[in-house]
Amino acid sequence: MENTETTSNHAETSNAGGRYAELQRLVAGMAGDFAKFYNDGNKAAGTRVRNAMQELKTFAQTVRTEVQTIKNGGKAGEPGAGDGDAEA
């Protein structure tokens, strides 16, 4: 029984670390294009910045929804987790 709890906690920790690592990857990937656009006036880099910001926005919404589900239901993927407030 104790082993199952440890495995569940490890999975949740891994997911949190993975989400944070993905956030860092997304932000770090924008650095070059930000510099090219803001410092050099490269308009193509501005388009890439806008696309990356949209991807970041989509990722942020996914994480927000996941956090809400976990907060309301206890665990992501649990039956009934998040039901009710999903459309609010």
Secondary structure, 3 states (H helix, E strand, C coil): CHHHHHHHHHHHHHHHHHHHHHHHHHHHHHHHHHHHHHHHCCHHHHHHHHHHHHHHHHHHHHHHHHHHHHHHHCCCCCCCCCCCCCCC
